[in-house]
Amino acid sequence: MKPDLIVANPFHPEIIAQLDESFALHPLWEAKDQEAFLAPIADRVRAIATFATPTPAAMIAVLPRLEIIAAMSVGVDHIDLAAARARGIAVTHAPDVLTDDVADLALALLLAVARQLVAADRFVREGRWLERNPPLATKLGGARMGIVGLGRIGLAIARRAEAFGIEIVYHGPRERPGAPYRYYADLRAMAGDVDYLMVACPGGAATRHLVDARVIAALGPKGAIINIARGSVIDEAALIEALVAGRLAGAGLDVFADEPRVPPALFGLDTVVLTPHVGSATHATRRAMGQLMVDNLRAHFAGKPLLTRCA
């Protein structure tokens, strides 16, 4: 018999088809009442396939035969890792395959904020160019950018930014061996020395509100923030307050504290560019992420080593 698998999200049809070949699927994303959905299958479920749907300790607790949680994302802050470890449940993720796409979007947001591209687009569409020229924007070449988290994605962003003539510095919990950029142990000090703060670190409790009001204040009215990491990394209320008051030049945000709910206070700000968490949202990359998730699940039930275990 096929192992029972909870499918937490409506994955790409190709991925669903592959999962269906190897597993008995239970589509959690269709359930209106999660508790009622789980009750009749709880004693049979051996695996969960998820993208960004929370997998809390309470869900793990009611699945006594659960062996593996396979995430299609690189981040696993939506999974209670402590609860999984306590039960010996394997957790896998999807690193590397989305690095380029997320780094590309980071640079797109950086360009859009610096050159005021979204505001310029509205300027043309609303016919204002017939009346006057748009305001001048900011040159990227010669600017300094501080990257929060020089991991796979942070390093890919740095290499792209260098092509624009941007000087790179970075902050993280520790210095990265061999990195050709200046390291700051103090995030607030780095924020005070840069024009752009690029947030590219993991989410979770360890980095919650890492970019707080003090860091934002250090960045100052000529600085801008780009966030392609997790909304929880930034104190969103402090960010909005600084943007509305003009104490921050701008922001490019792909992630938010309570997705998909975005604070309406951001909507009317021409200095802010908003995207709906689309860092990895290309056909090729989502297929590759899903394939890695499928391959991890198949490896587990074939008794083979997991490809990308993270817990």
Secondary structure, 3 states (H helix, E strand, C coil): CCCEEEECCCCCHHHHHHHHHHCEEEEHHHCCCHHHHHCCCCCCEEEEEECCCCECHHHHHCCCCCCEEEECCCCCCCECHHHHHHHCCEEECCCCCCHHHHHHHHHHHHHHHHCCHHHHHHHHHCCHHHCCCCCCCCCCCCCEEEEECCCHHHHHHHHHHHCCCCEEEEECCCCCCCCCCEEECCHHHHHHCCCEEEECCCCCHHHCCCECHHHHHHHCCCCEEEECCCHHHECHHHHHHHHHHCCCCEEEECCCCECCECCHHHCCCCCEEECCCCCCCCHHHHHHHHHHHHHHHHHHHCCCCCCCECC
